């Protein structure tokens, strides 16, 4: 279990550890890829099928594309 930081030193340490994972870079890439997918779906009338045994990334892209297409 994770616990909340008790003081500012703990908060800074936690924030540093979180930022070192570069999660924001991954989110940025995922959003860019979803945007490209949506633009291609709109302009080319393509369809995307994601199988149940595919990687998590595919499911993330399709979910984000759905949100972008139908907010």
N, C-alpha and C positions, 0 to 999 in steps of 0.2 A: 504494500500500500504506500501511496505517496502521502506525505504530510505537508501542510502549509508551512511556509517559512515563518519562524517565530520572531525574527528581528531583521533589521536591514542588511546585516552581513549575510545572513542565510538567504535573504531575498536576492541579493546581488550574485551570490554563488549559484543559486538555482537558475537565475536568468542567464548567467554565463554558460551554464551547462546546457540549457535549452537552446540558446543561440548557436552553440557549437555543433548542434545536430544539423544545421542548415535546412531546417524544415521549411522555411519560407522560400528557399530556392526550389524545393520540390513542388510546393503549392503553386508557385509562379509557372513552372514548366507545365504542370497539369492543367492549369487554366488556359495557358496558351494553346496547348494541344486540343483542348475541348473547343476552344474558339475556332481553330482551323477545321475541326470536324464539323461543327455547326455550319460554318460558311460553305463547306463543300456539300453538306446535305441540302442546304438551301439553294445553292447555285446549280448543282448537278443532279438533284433528285436521287441521291444515292441512299441506300438503306444499310444499316449496320446491325449485325447479329453478333451477340456475345454469348458464347456457350457457358454452361455452368462450371466447367472445369478450367476456364481461362484464368489468367492472372488477375490479381486484384486491380491492377492498373486499368485494365479494360473495363471492369465494372465501374471504376471511378470515372473514367472518361464518359461512359454512356450515361451515368447518373448526372454528371455535370452538363452534358449536352441536353438532356431532358429539361433540366432547370433553365438553361439558356434559351431553349426553344419555347418552353411553356412556363414562364415565370408565374 
